[in-house]
Amino acid sequence: MTKPATRAKAAKKKVAATKKPVLLAGGNPQIAKGEGDAVLQSYIAAMPGWKREIGRRLDALIVRTVPGVHKAVKWNSPFYGIEGDGWFLNFHCFTAYVKVAFFRGASLKPVPPGASKHKDVRYVDIREDDPFDEAQLGDWIRQASRLPGERL
Protein backbone atom coordinates (compact mmCIF):
# COMPACT_ATOMS: atom_id res chain seq x y z
CA MET A 1 0.00 0.00 0.00
CA THR A 2 1.33 3.42 -1.00
CA LYS A 3 1.54 6.06 1.67
CA PRO A 4 -0.17 9.40 0.94
CA ALA A 5 3.13 11.28 1.28
CA THR A 6 4.75 9.00 -1.32
CA ARG A 7 1.83 9.51 -3.72
CA ALA A 8 2.09 13.29 -3.24
CA LYS A 9 5.82 13.22 -4.01
CA ALA A 10 5.22 11.14 -7.14
CA ALA A 11 2.52 13.56 -8.33
CA LYS A 12 4.81 16.54 -7.69
CA LYS A 13 7.62 14.90 -9.72
CA LYS A 14 5.21 14.21 -12.59
CA VAL A 15 4.07 17.85 -12.69
CA ALA A 16 7.71 19.05 -12.57
CA ALA A 17 8.64 16.73 -15.45
CA THR A 18 5.87 18.11 -17.69
CA LYS A 19 6.48 21.77 -16.83
CA LYS A 20 8.19 23.93 -19.44
CA PRO A 21 11.61 25.18 -18.36
CA VAL A 22 11.81 28.72 -17.07
CA LEU A 23 13.57 31.14 -19.41
CA LEU A 24 16.09 33.30 -17.61
CA ALA A 25 17.41 36.69 -18.73
CA GLY A 26 18.00 36.79 -22.47
CA GLY A 27 15.86 33.70 -23.01
CA ASN A 28 18.43 31.31 -21.56
CA PRO A 29 16.69 28.08 -20.43
CA GLN A 30 16.95 27.12 -16.77
CA ILE A 31 17.80 23.42 -16.95
CA ALA A 32 18.86 21.27 -14.01
CA LYS A 33 22.54 20.42 -13.91
CA GLY A 34 23.30 17.02 -15.40
CA GLU A 35 25.56 14.93 -17.61
CA GLY A 36 24.87 13.28 -20.94
CA ASP A 37 23.06 13.87 -24.18
CA ALA A 38 19.50 13.76 -22.76
CA VAL A 39 19.94 16.74 -20.44
CA LEU A 40 21.74 18.69 -23.17
CA GLN A 41 18.94 17.96 -25.65
CA SER A 42 16.45 19.23 -23.03
CA TYR A 43 18.37 22.50 -22.95
CA ILE A 44 18.33 22.80 -26.75
CA ALA A 45 14.61 21.96 -26.91
CA ALA A 46 13.93 24.78 -24.42
CA MET A 47 15.93 27.39 -26.35
CA PRO A 48 13.51 30.04 -27.63
CA GLY A 49 12.74 30.69 -31.31
CA TRP A 50 15.61 30.94 -33.80
CA LYS A 51 18.15 30.15 -31.05
CA ARG A 52 16.90 26.54 -30.92
CA GLU A 53 18.03 25.95 -34.51
CA ILE A 54 21.45 27.45 -33.70
CA GLY A 55 21.68 25.08 -30.72
CA ARG A 56 20.77 22.08 -32.89
CA ARG A 57 23.29 23.04 -35.55
CA LEU A 58 26.06 23.62 -33.01
CA ASP A 59 25.36 20.31 -31.28
CA ALA A 60 25.31 18.38 -34.59
CA LEU A 61 28.55 20.06 -35.73
CA ILE A 62 30.30 19.30 -32.43
CA VAL A 63 29.17 15.64 -32.50
CA ARG A 64 30.34 15.24 -36.12
CA THR A 65 33.65 16.95 -35.42
CA VAL A 66 34.43 15.26 -32.09
CA PRO A 67 33.03 11.71 -32.06
CA GLY A 68 32.33 10.54 -28.51
CA VAL A 69 32.24 14.09 -27.13
CA HIS A 70 31.19 14.31 -23.47
CA LYS A 71 28.14 16.52 -22.83
CA ALA A 72 26.67 18.20 -19.77
CA VAL A 73 24.57 21.13 -18.63
CA LYS A 74 26.16 23.27 -15.92
CA TRP A 75 25.13 26.74 -14.80
CA ASN A 76 22.28 26.67 -17.35
CA SER A 77 24.65 26.22 -20.30
CA PRO A 78 25.59 23.22 -22.44
CA PHE A 79 29.22 22.10 -22.05
CA TYR A 80 31.27 19.88 -24.35
CA GLY A 81 34.48 18.13 -23.46
CA ILE A 82 36.65 15.08 -23.59
CA GLU A 83 35.88 12.73 -20.70
CA GLY A 84 38.73 12.79 -18.22
CA ASP A 85 40.31 15.82 -19.92
CA GLY A 86 37.90 18.65 -19.12
CA TRP A 87 35.67 21.00 -21.13
CA PHE A 88 36.66 22.79 -24.33
CA LEU A 89 33.47 24.71 -25.25
CA ASN A 90 30.08 25.89 -24.05
CA PHE A 91 27.31 28.12 -25.32
CA HIS A 92 24.70 30.36 -23.73
CA CYS A 93 21.59 32.24 -24.89
CA PHE A 94 21.48 36.02 -24.70
CA THR A 95 18.70 38.31 -25.92
CA ALA A 96 20.15 39.01 -29.39
CA TYR A 97 22.66 36.18 -29.86
CA VAL A 98 24.01 32.79 -28.82
CA LYS A 99 27.50 33.11 -27.33
CA VAL A 100 29.92 30.25 -28.02
CA ALA A 101 32.88 30.16 -25.61
CA PHE A 102 36.14 28.42 -26.44
CA PHE A 103 37.94 27.95 -23.12
CA ARG A 104 41.38 27.84 -24.78
CA GLY A 105 40.34 30.16 -27.61
CA ALA A 106 43.48 32.31 -27.46
CA SER A 107 45.37 29.24 -28.74
CA LEU A 108 43.12 28.75 -31.79
CA LYS A 109 44.13 29.85 -35.29
CA PRO A 110 42.70 32.24 -36.26
CA VAL A 111 41.74 33.46 -32.81
CA PRO A 112 37.93 33.77 -32.44
CA PRO A 113 36.88 37.45 -32.51
CA GLY A 114 35.31 37.94 -29.07
CA ALA A 115 37.70 38.89 -26.27
CA SER A 116 37.15 37.92 -22.64
CA LYS A 117 38.30 39.10 -19.23
CA HIS A 118 39.88 35.62 -18.96
CA LYS A 119 43.14 35.57 -20.95
CA ASP A 120 42.58 32.16 -22.61
CA VAL A 121 38.84 32.41 -23.38
CA ARG A 122 37.52 33.69 -26.71
CA TYR A 123 33.95 34.01 -27.94
CA VAL A 124 31.90 33.88 -31.10
CA ASP A 125 28.47 35.51 -31.00
CA ILE A 126 25.91 34.09 -33.44
CA ARG A 127 22.99 36.42 -34.20
CA GLU A 128 19.74 35.49 -35.91
CA ASP A 129 20.67 36.80 -39.35
CA ASP A 130 24.37 35.90 -39.22
CA PRO A 131 25.62 33.31 -41.67
CA PHE A 132 26.44 30.06 -39.86
CA ASP A 133 30.09 29.57 -40.82
CA GLU A 134 30.17 25.81 -40.34
CA ALA A 135 33.68 25.44 -41.82
CA GLN A 136 35.26 27.98 -39.45
CA LEU A 137 33.30 26.81 -36.41
CA GLY A 138 34.17 23.18 -37.19
CA ASP A 139 37.87 24.06 -37.48
CA TRP A 140 37.80 25.89 -34.12
CA ILE A 141 35.91 22.98 -32.51
CA ARG A 142 38.46 20.47 -33.87
CA GLN A 143 41.38 22.57 -32.60
CA ALA A 144 39.75 23.24 -29.21
CA SER A 145 38.98 19.56 -28.62
CA ARG A 146 42.69 18.73 -28.97
CA LEU A 147 43.84 21.24 -26.34
CA PRO A 148 43.85 20.55 -22.59
CA GLY A 149 40.32 21.09 -21.26
CA GLU A 150 39.05 23.23 -18.40
CA ARG A 151 38.27 21.49 -15.11
CA LEU A 152 35.09 23.18 -13.90
CYANA upper distance limits for C-alpha pairs under 8 A (distance plus 0.5 A):
  2 THR  CA      6 THR  CA      7.05
  2 THR  CA      7 ARG  CA      7.19
  3 LYS  CA      7 ARG  CA      6.91
  4 PRO  CA      8 ALA  CA      6.65
  5 ALA  CA      9 LYS  CA      6.75
  6 THR  CA     10 ALA  CA      6.72
  7 ARG  CA     11 ALA  CA      6.67
  8 ALA  CA     12 LYS  CA      6.64
  9 LYS  CA     13 LYS  CA      6.72
 10 ALA  CA     14 LYS  CA      6.76
 11 ALA  CA     15 VAL  CA      6.82
 12 LYS  CA     16 ALA  CA      6.70
 13 LYS  CA     17 ALA  CA      6.60
 14 LYS  CA     18 THR  CA      6.96
 15 VAL  CA     19 LYS  CA      6.69
 20 LYS  CA     46 ALA  CA      8.15
 21 PRO  CA     29 PRO  CA      6.70
 21 PRO  CA     30 GLN  CA      6.39
 21 PRO  CA     31 ILE  CA      7.09
 21 PRO  CA     46 ALA  CA      7.01
 22 VAL  CA     29 PRO  CA      6.46
 22 VAL  CA     30 GLN  CA      5.89
 22 VAL  CA     31 ILE  CA      8.50
 23 LEU  CA     27 GLY  CA      5.48
 23 LEU  CA     28 ASN  CA      5.81
 23 LEU  CA     29 PRO  CA      4.99
 23 LEU  CA     30 GLN  CA      6.37
 24 LEU  CA     28 ASN  CA      5.50
 24 LEU  CA     29 PRO  CA      6.47
 24 LEU  CA     30 GLN  CA      6.80
 25 ALA  CA     94 PHE  CA      7.75
 25 ALA  CA     95 THR  CA      7.99
 26 GLY  CA     93 CYS  CA      6.78
 26 GLY  CA     94 PHE  CA      4.70
 26 GLY  CA     95 THR  CA      4.34
 26 GLY  CA     96 ALA  CA      8.07
 27 GLY  CA     47 MET  CA      7.64
 27 GLY  CA     48 PRO  CA      6.85
 27 GLY  CA     93 CYS  CA      6.71
 27 GLY  CA     94 PHE  CA      6.80
 27 GLY  CA     95 THR  CA      6.65
 28 ASN  CA     47 MET  CA      7.18
 28 ASN  CA     48 PRO  CA      8.42
 28 ASN  CA     76 ASN  CA      7.86
 28 ASN  CA     92 HIS  CA      7.21
 28 ASN  CA     93 CYS  CA      5.19
 28 ASN  CA     94 PHE  CA      6.93
 29 PRO  CA     43 TYR  CA      6.84
 29 PRO  CA     46 ALA  CA      6.37
 29 PRO  CA     47 MET  CA      6.51
 29 PRO  CA     76 ASN  CA      7.03
 29 PRO  CA     93 CYS  CA      8.33
 30 GLN  CA     43 TYR  CA      8.34
 30 GLN  CA     76 ASN  CA      5.88
 31 ILE  CA     39 VAL  CA      8.33
 31 ILE  CA     42 SER  CA      8.01
 31 ILE  CA     43 TYR  CA      6.60
 31 ILE  CA     73 VAL  CA      7.85
 31 ILE  CA     76 ASN  CA      6.05
 32 ALA  CA     39 VAL  CA      8.44
 32 ALA  CA     73 VAL  CA      7.85
 32 ALA  CA     74 LYS  CA      8.31
 32 ALA  CA     76 ASN  CA      7.71
 33 LYS  CA     39 VAL  CA      8.43
 33 LYS  CA     72 ALA  CA      8.00
 33 LYS  CA     73 VAL  CA      5.69
 33 LYS  CA     74 LYS  CA      5.53
 33 LYS  CA     75 TRP  CA      7.39
 33 LYS  CA     76 ASN  CA      7.63
 34 GLY  CA     39 VAL  CA      6.56
 34 GLY  CA     72 ALA  CA      6.14
 34 GLY  CA     73 VAL  CA      5.88
 34 GLY  CA     74 LYS  CA      7.39
 35 GLU  CA     39 VAL  CA      7.05
 35 GLU  CA     40 LEU  CA      8.22
 35 GLU  CA     71 LYS  CA      6.53
 35 GLU  CA     72 ALA  CA      4.58
 35 GLU  CA     73 VAL  CA      6.86
 36 GLY  CA     40 LEU  CA      7.14
 36 GLY  CA     70 HIS  CA      7.38
 36 GLY  CA     71 LYS  CA      5.47
 36 GLY  CA     72 ALA  CA      5.87
 37 ASP  CA     41 GLN  CA      6.48
 37 ASP  CA     71 LYS  CA      6.39
 37 ASP  CA     72 ALA  CA      7.66
 38 ALA  CA     42 SER  CA      6.77
 39 VAL  CA     43 TYR  CA      6.98
 39 VAL  CA     72 ALA  CA      7.41
 39 VAL  CA     73 VAL  CA      7.13
 40 LEU  CA     44 ILE  CA      6.94
 40 LEU  CA     71 LYS  CA      7.26
 40 LEU  CA     72 ALA  CA      6.51
 40 LEU  CA     73 VAL  CA      6.37
 40 LEU  CA     78 PRO  CA      6.49
 41 GLN  CA     45 ALA  CA      6.54
 42 SER  CA     46 ALA  CA      6.75
 43 TYR  CA     47 MET  CA      6.94
 43 TYR  CA     73 VAL  CA      8.18
 43 TYR  CA     76 ASN  CA      8.50
 43 TYR  CA     77 SER  CA      8.27
 43 TYR  CA     78 PRO  CA      7.78
 44 ILE  CA     52 ARG  CA      6.27
 44 ILE  CA     55 GLY  CA      6.17
 44 ILE  CA     56 ARG  CA      7.14
 45 ALA  CA     52 ARG  CA      7.00
 46 ALA  CA     52 ARG  CA      7.85
 47 MET  CA     51 LYS  CA      6.38
 47 MET  CA     52 ARG  CA      5.24
 47 MET  CA     55 GLY  CA      8.08
 47 MET  CA     93 CYS  CA      8.09
 48 PRO  CA     52 ARG  CA      6.38
 49 GLY  CA     53 GLU  CA      8.29
 50 TRP  CA     54 ILE  CA      7.30
 50 TRP  CA    128 GLU  CA      6.99
 51 LYS  CA     55 GLY  CA      6.69
 51 LYS  CA     93 CYS  CA      7.85
 51 LYS  CA     97 TYR  CA      8.12
 51 LYS  CA     98 VAL  CA      7.30
 51 LYS  CA    128 GLU  CA      7.89
 52 ARG  CA     56 ARG  CA      6.72
 53 GLU  CA     57 ARG  CA      6.60
 54 ILE  CA     58 LEU  CA      6.54
 54 ILE  CA     98 VAL  CA      8.17
 55 GLY  CA     59 ASP  CA      6.56
 56 ARG  CA     60 ALA  CA      6.60
 57 ARG  CA     61 LEU  CA      6.54
 58 LEU  CA     62 ILE  CA      6.58
 59 ASP  CA     63 VAL  CA      6.64
 60 ALA  CA     64 ARG  CA      6.63
 61 LEU  CA     65 THR  CA      6.49
 61 LEU  CA    134 GLU  CA      8.05
 61 LEU  CA    138 GLY  CA      7.10
 62 ILE  CA     66 VAL  CA      6.29
 62 ILE  CA     69 VAL  CA      8.18
 62 ILE  CA    138 GLY  CA      7.77
 62 ILE  CA    141 ILE  CA      7.21
 63 VAL  CA     67 PRO  CA      6.02
 63 VAL  CA     68 GLY  CA      7.71
 63 VAL  CA     69 VAL  CA      6.88
 65 THR  CA    138 GLY  CA      7.00
 65 THR  CA    141 ILE  CA      7.56
 65 THR  CA    142 ARG  CA      6.66
 66 VAL  CA    141 ILE  CA      8.37
 66 VAL  CA    142 ARG  CA      7.32
 66 VAL  CA    145 SER  CA      7.66
 68 GLY  CA     82 ILE  CA      8.47
 69 VAL  CA     80 TYR  CA      7.00
 69 VAL  CA     81 GLY  CA      6.40
 69 VAL  CA     82 ILE  CA      6.24
 69 VAL  CA     83 GLU  CA      8.00
 70 HIS  CA     80 TYR  CA      6.14
 70 HIS  CA     81 GLY  CA      5.54
 70 HIS  CA     82 ILE  CA      6.01
 70 HIS  CA     83 GLU  CA      6.16
 71 LYS  CA     78 PRO  CA      7.68
 71 LYS  CA     79 PHE  CA      6.24
 71 LYS  CA     80 TYR  CA      5.34
 71 LYS  CA     81 GLY  CA      7.08
 72 ALA  CA     78 PRO  CA      6.28
 72 ALA  CA     79 PHE  CA      5.68
 72 ALA  CA     80 TYR  CA      7.20
 73 VAL  CA     77 SER  CA      5.86
 73 VAL  CA     78 PRO  CA      4.96
 73 VAL  CA     79 PHE  CA      6.35
 74 LYS  CA     78 PRO  CA      7.05
 74 LYS  CA     79 PHE  CA      7.45
 76 ASN  CA     92 HIS  CA      8.26
 77 SER  CA     90 ASN  CA      7.11
 77 SER  CA     91 PHE  CA      6.49
 77 SER  CA     92 HIS  CA      5.87
 78 PRO  CA     90 ASN  CA      5.96
 78 PRO  CA     91 PHE  CA      6.44
 78 PRO  CA     92 HIS  CA      7.81
 79 PHE  CA     87 TRP  CA      7.10
 79 PHE  CA     88 PHE  CA      8.31
 79 PHE  CA     89 LEU  CA      6.43
 79 PHE  CA     90 ASN  CA      4.87
 79 PHE  CA     91 PHE  CA      7.61
 80 TYR  CA     87 TRP  CA      6.06
 80 TYR  CA     88 PHE  CA      6.63
 80 TYR  CA     89 LEU  CA      5.88
 80 TYR  CA     90 ASN  CA      6.63
 81 GLY  CA     85 ASP  CA      7.70
 81 GLY  CA     86 GLY  CA      6.05
 81 GLY  CA     87 TRP  CA      4.39
 81 GLY  CA     88 PHE  CA      5.72
 81 GLY  CA     89 LEU  CA      7.39
 81 GLY  CA    145 SER  CA      7.49
 81 GLY  CA    149 GLY  CA      7.41
 82 ILE  CA     86 GLY  CA      6.35
 82 ILE  CA     87 TRP  CA      6.99
 82 ILE  CA     88 PHE  CA      8.25
 82 ILE  CA    145 SER  CA      7.63
 82 ILE  CA    149 GLY  CA      7.92
 85 ASP  CA    148 PRO  CA      6.98
 85 ASP  CA    149 GLY  CA      5.94
 85 ASP  CA    150 GLU  CA      8.17
 85 ASP  CA    151 ARG  CA      8.22
 86 GLY  CA    148 PRO  CA      7.64
 86 GLY  CA    149 GLY  CA      4.55
 86 GLY  CA    150 GLU  CA      5.27
 86 GLY  CA    151 ARG  CA      5.43
 86 GLY  CA    152 LEU  CA      7.97
 87 TRP  CA    103 PHE  CA      8.08
 87 TRP  CA    149 GLY  CA      5.16
 87 TRP  CA    150 GLU  CA      5.38
 87 TRP  CA    151 ARG  CA      7.08
 87 TRP  CA    152 LEU  CA      8.08
 88 PHE  CA    102 PHE  CA      6.53
 88 PHE  CA    103 PHE  CA      5.95
 88 PHE  CA    104 ARG  CA      7.43
 88 PHE  CA    144 ALA  CA      6.30
 88 PHE  CA    145 SER  CA      6.35
 88 PHE  CA    147 LEU  CA      8.11
 88 PHE  CA    148 PRO  CA      8.23
 88 PHE  CA    149 GLY  CA      5.57
 88 PHE  CA    150 GLU  CA      6.91
 89 LEU  CA    100 VAL  CA      7.64
 89 LEU  CA    101 ALA  CA      6.00
 89 LEU  CA    102 PHE  CA      5.23
 89 LEU  CA    103 PHE  CA      6.41
 89 LEU  CA    141 ILE  CA      8.35
 89 LEU  CA    144 ALA  CA      8.07
 90 ASN  CA    100 VAL  CA      6.40
 90 ASN  CA    101 ALA  CA      5.84
 90 ASN  CA    102 PHE  CA      7.49
 91 PHE  CA     98 VAL  CA      7.21
 91 PHE  CA     99 LYS  CA      5.88
 91 PHE  CA    100 VAL  CA      4.82
 91 PHE  CA    101 ALA  CA      6.44
 92 HIS  CA     98 VAL  CA      6.19
 92 HIS  CA     99 LYS  CA      5.83
 92 HIS  CA    100 VAL  CA      7.26
 93 CYS  CA     97 TYR  CA      6.93
 93 CYS  CA     98 VAL  CA      5.15
 93 CYS  CA     99 LYS  CA      6.95
 94 PHE  CA     98 VAL  CA      6.32
 94 PHE  CA     99 LYS  CA      7.69
 96 ALA  CA    127 ARG  CA      6.66
 96 ALA  CA    128 GLU  CA      7.92
 97 TYR  CA    125 ASP  CA      6.45
 97 TYR  CA    126 ILE  CA      5.76
 97 TYR  CA    127 ARG  CA      4.86
 97 TYR  CA    128 GLU  CA      7.25
 98 VAL  CA    125 ASP  CA      6.16
 98 VAL  CA    126 ILE  CA      5.66
 98 VAL  CA    127 ARG  CA      7.07
 99 LYS  CA    123 TYR  CA      7.05
 99 LYS  CA    124 VAL  CA      6.34
 99 LYS  CA    125 ASP  CA      4.99
 99 LYS  CA    126 ILE  CA      6.89
100 VAL  CA    123 TYR  CA      6.02
100 VAL  CA    124 VAL  CA      5.65
100 VAL  CA    125 ASP  CA      6.72
100 VAL  CA    126 ILE  CA      8.26
101 ALA  CA    105 GLY  CA      8.23
101 ALA  CA    121 VAL  CA      7.25
101 ALA  CA    122 ARG  CA      6.44
101 ALA  CA    123 TYR  CA      5.13
101 ALA  CA    124 VAL  CA      7.20
102 PHE  CA    121 VAL  CA      6.21
102 PHE  CA    122 ARG  CA      5.95
102 PHE  CA    123 TYR  CA      6.69
102 PHE  CA    144 ALA  CA      7.40
103 PHE  CA    120 ASP  CA      6.79
103 PHE  CA    121 VAL  CA      5.06
103 PHE  CA    122 ARG  CA      7.28
103 PHE  CA    144 ALA  CA      8.41
103 PHE  CA    149 GLY  CA      8.00
103 PHE  CA    150 GLU  CA      7.27
104 ARG  CA    108 LEU  CA      7.78
104 ARG  CA    120 ASP  CA      5.48
104 ARG  CA    121 VAL  CA      5.92
104 ARG  CA    122 ARG  CA      7.77
104 ARG  CA    144 ALA  CA      7.09
104 ARG  CA    147 LEU  CA      7.71
104 ARG  CA    149 GLY  CA      8.19
105 GLY  CA    111 VAL  CA      6.81
105 GLY  CA    112 PRO  CA      7.00
105 GLY  CA    120 ASP  CA      6.33
105 GLY  CA    121 VAL  CA      5.53
105 GLY  CA    122 ARG  CA      5.10
105 GLY  CA    123 TYR  CA      7.97
105 GLY  CA    144 ALA  CA      7.63
106 ALA  CA    111 VAL  CA      6.24
106 ALA  CA    112 PRO  CA      8.10
106 ALA  CA    119 LYS  CA      7.79
106 ALA  CA    120 ASP  CA      5.43
106 ALA  CA    121 VAL  CA      6.68
106 ALA  CA    122 ARG  CA      6.66
107 SER  CA    111 VAL  CA      7.39
107 SER  CA    120 ASP  CA      7.84
108 LEU  CA    112 PRO  CA      7.75
108 LEU  CA    140 TRP  CA      6.97
108 LEU  CA    143 GLN  CA      6.97
108 LEU  CA    144 ALA  CA      7.45
109 LYS  CA    140 TRP  CA      8.06
111 VAL  CA    122 ARG  CA      7.91
112 PRO  CA    122 ARG  CA      6.24
112 PRO  CA    123 TYR  CA      6.51
112 PRO  CA    124 VAL  CA      6.68
113 PRO  CA    122 ARG  CA      7.44
113 PRO  CA    123 TYR  CA      6.92
113 PRO  CA    124 VAL  CA      6.79
114 GLY  CA    122 ARG  CA      5.84
114 GLY  CA    123 TYR  CA      4.81
114 GLY  CA    124 VAL  CA      6.18
114 GLY  CA    125 ASP  CA      8.01
115 ALA  CA    121 VAL  CA      7.69
115 ALA  CA    122 ARG  CA      5.73
115 ALA  CA    123 TYR  CA      6.88
116 SER  CA    120 ASP  CA      8.41
116 SER  CA    121 VAL  CA      6.31
116 SER  CA    122 ARG  CA      6.39
116 SER  CA    123 TYR  CA      7.83
117 LYS  CA    121 VAL  CA      8.39
126 ILE  CA    130 ASP  CA      6.75
126 ILE  CA    132 PHE  CA      8.10
133 ASP  CA    137 LEU  CA      6.61
134 GLU  CA    138 GLY  CA      6.23
135 ALA  CA    139 ASP  CA      6.69
136 GLN  CA    140 TRP  CA      6.77
137 LEU  CA    141 ILE  CA      6.55
138 GLY  CA    142 ARG  CA      6.56
139 ASP  CA    143 GLN  CA      6.69
140 TRP  CA    144 ALA  CA      6.41
141 ILE  CA    145 SER  CA      6.52
142 ARG  CA    146 ARG  CA      7.20
143 GLN  CA    147 LEU  CA      7.35
145 SER  CA    149 GLY  CA      8.13
